[in-house]
Amino acid sequence: MSLKRILALASGGAGDPSALAFAAWLAGQHDAVAEVVPVYPDSVVDMVTLGLVLGATLSRDAFEELAEAERTMQGRIEVAARQSANAADVVYGAGEGAPRLSVLTRGLRPALALSRNAALADLIVIAQEGLKTGPLEDLLSQALLGDRAPVLITRGDPDRLSGPAAIAWDGSPQAGRAVRAALPLLAMASGIHVLQCVSSLDREAADPDIDLLNDYLRLHGVGAGVATMLEGEDAGAVLLAAAEGKRAGLLVAGAWGHSRLRETIFGGATRSFLRRNDGPSLLLAH
């Protein structure tokens, strides 16, 4: 039970070191290949498109300046990736064998690059810090809702994944997919806590039986989780607080069990999970 192909999204921003550190650390722990997908905007294409709309053209010097800025961004990502690979004692650069961390060339629009690479990836890694600015917030939605890929939102240090883990369990298909994707990480954990916010359960739509979840975890050799029953109007905040109380380095949860529009308007557990900057890393799936 392990991860073998991991994607880390890097935008050239402040969140890159965290995403790259987690990707490299996981590659080392699972003898995996981690690939970094650059997702910074393509300024040249954007300016050409804008020029066509406005009926204007860019000078050759302007094109060269934009291209140089992109080369600088790519170089910044590669330097950070090499540092993360060295810190995790994994090989840096493209090639055969694992564990390995490499940076892909920025050749496609970020959304297309993500979809093409996510099709055969075990996990996508995005830093919490990166969600504040740039394209990563939209790409997170695409990864979860469009590509149906599991996403690890990184917080703190990677070695916290070796400590206790928590599962937010409501029996929903989204929570089930999150648990299945998280099995390699749950197998690394020093203990598992199953958290259930009783006041938010929809027993008509799903079976939230914790015994069924623990039977599944035992079948995979992960071991049963210790159940904690919770109450509260804001399920996300309650679950996060409980995970922190258990000193969990990872919280596994389904994302957007209701429609995203409904959660945006009325709030929801996913929104509560994502608006926090600290706490456990999140393994989310839709």
N, C-alpha and C positions, 0 to 999 in steps of 0.2 A: 504494500500500500504506500504509494509515493507519488510525488509530482515529478513530471519529466520534462514538460515544456512550460515555461513561465514567461509571461510578457510583462514588462514594466513600461509605463507611459512616462515620458519625460518631455517637458515643455520648455526647458531652459530656465525654469524659475526656481524659487526658493524651496519647493517641495522635492526637487529631483534627488538630493542626497538621501532622503528617507526612503523613497521608492526604490532607488538603486541599491541601498544597503540591505533592504529586506529581500529584494530579488536575488542578490548575490548570496546572502546568508541561506536562503531557502535552496538555492542551487547547490550549495555545499552540503547541506543537510540531507538532500534527496538525490545527490548525484545527478543533477538535472542540468538542462540547458536553459539559461535565462537570456531573453532577447529584449533589448531596449528599443521601443518604437518612438522615434522623435515625433512630437505632435505640435511643434511650434507652427504658427501661421506661415503660409507661403506668400510673403509680401509682394514678390514680383507678379505672381498671378493675380493677386488681389488688385494691385495697382493697374495692371493691364486691363482687367475687367472694368475697373472704375473709369479708366480712360476711354474705353469703348462706349460706355454709357454716356459720358460727358462729351464725347467727341474730341478728346484731347489725347496727346501722346506724351510719353515720358522720354526724356533725353537719355542718351547712352550713359552719361555719367550717373544719372539717377538709377538706372538699371544696375550698374556696377556697384553702387553703394548698397542697394537692397540685397544684391547677391552676396556681397561681402558680409553684410550683417547676418545673413543666414549661415554662411560658413562659420562665422564666429559662434553662433548659437550651437551649431552642430559640434564644433570643437569643444565648447564648454560642456556639453553633454558627454562627449567621449572622455574628457579628462575626469569628470566626476565618476563615470562608470569604471574607468581603470582604477581609480582610488578605492571604489567599493569592492571591486574584484580582489585587489591586493589585500584589503582588510579582512576579507572573508576567506582568503587563501584559495581562490578559484582562478582558473585560467581566464585571461582576458583576450578577447578577439575571436573572430570567426574561425571555424575549423572543426575537426572531428574530436569526439570524446567529450566527456563531462566529468566533473562539474565545470561549467563555462559560462561566462557572461560576455555578450557582444552587443554592439550598437548597430542597428540597421540604418541604411542610408535613407535620408528623407527624399522620397521620390513620388509619393502619392499624397493626396489630400488626407489630413489626419483621420477623418471618419472612414474613408475607404481603406486606409492602411490598417486601421484597427480591425475592421470587419474581416479583411482577408487573413490577417494573422490570428484572430480570435477563433477561427473555425476549428483549429487543431491545437488549442492551448488549454492547459489544465487550470490556469489561474491567471488573472490580470491584476497587476499591482499598481495602485494609485496612491499617492501621498495625500494625507489630509490637508497639508499646507497648500498643495497644488489646486485644491478645489476652490480656493478663495479668488483666484484670478485666472485668466487665460481660458483655453478651450476645454479644460479637463472636466468641468462640471457637466457640460453637454456630452462629452465622451463617456462619462460615467453612466449617464442615462442610456446612451446608445448601447454600451456594453451589457447592461443589465436587461433592458427592455427589448432592444433590437437584436443583439447577438446572443442573448440568453447565456452569457458567460458569467461565471462566478468572479467576484471582484474582492480583493483584499485592500481595504483602506488602512494605510499604515499610520500608526501612532507610537511614539516612544522608540524603544530599542528592539531590534529583531529578536534578541534572546529572550524577551518576555514571552514569546510564543512557546517556550519550553516550560513555562509555569502553568498555573491553572487556566482552564478555558471554560467559557459559559455558552450555553445554547438557549436562545429565546425560542421556546417551543409552544406553538399554537396548533400544530397538526396540519397547517396549510400546505398546499403544494409548494409554495415558495420556500417555506421553512424546511420542507423535506429536501428540496434541491440544494439548499444551502448546507444542510447536514451532509448530504452525499458528497458534495464538492469539498467539504471541510475534513473528511475522514483522514487524509494524510496529516493534517495539522492537529486534529484531535488525538491521533495516535502518538504525537509528540508531547502532548500536554501531561503535566504532572497529576492532574485531576480534572474532572469534568463536573460542572454544575448545570443542572437543567432548571431554567427560570421560567416561570409561567405567571403572567399577569391575569388572574382569574376574571377580573372585571371586564377585560377586553376580548374574551374568547367568543368565537362564533361557533357554537356546537352544532348548528345546523349545516354549516358549510364544510366543517372539517372535524376530525376526531383528534382531540388534543391529549389522548391517553399517553401519559409519560412512560408507562410500562411498555407500550409498543415501541416507543423510541429506544428505550434501554435494551429491549430484545434485539433491535436492529444493530445497535452499537456493539453488543456482545457478539453477534454473528460475525462482525468484522474485526473482532479481537481488540476493540478499543476499550471496552469496559463500561459498565453502567455509570450514569451520572447521578449525582445526589440532587434530589428535587427540592426546590424552594418555591413556595406559593406566595404570590404578591397581590396587592390591591393598589389601585390608583387610577385616576382619570387619564393621566398622560402615561400611557403604557410604555412609550419609548424612554421617557425620563426615569420611570420606575425600574425598568429593566437595566438601564445603564447604571443607575445607582447601585442596584443589587450586584451587578457584575463587578463594579469597582469595590464593593464591600467584600467580595470573595477574592479580591486581588487578581482578577482574571486579566491576562494579557491579550485575550482574544474573545470576542463576542460573535457568535454565529447566529445569523438571523435571516429570515425572508425579507425581501424588499418590495415595497409597494404592493402589498396584498390587496389593497383596494386600488382603484384607478389612480393614476398619478394626479389627475385633475382634482379628484376629491381630496387627496392628501394635501395638495397645494393650497386648496381653499380652506379646508377644515383642520388641517394638521394631521399628523399620523406618526406612528412609531418610527418610520424611516426618516422622516424629517427631523425628529428629535435625535436620532442616532447621528445624522450627518452634520447637524449644526454645532455639535460639540467639537472642540479642538483637541481635547485631551481624552484620557481614559483608555480603554482597551482598543486594540485594532479591531476592525470589523470585517468579517467574512460575510458578504451579502450575495444573494441570488434571487432571481425573480422567477 
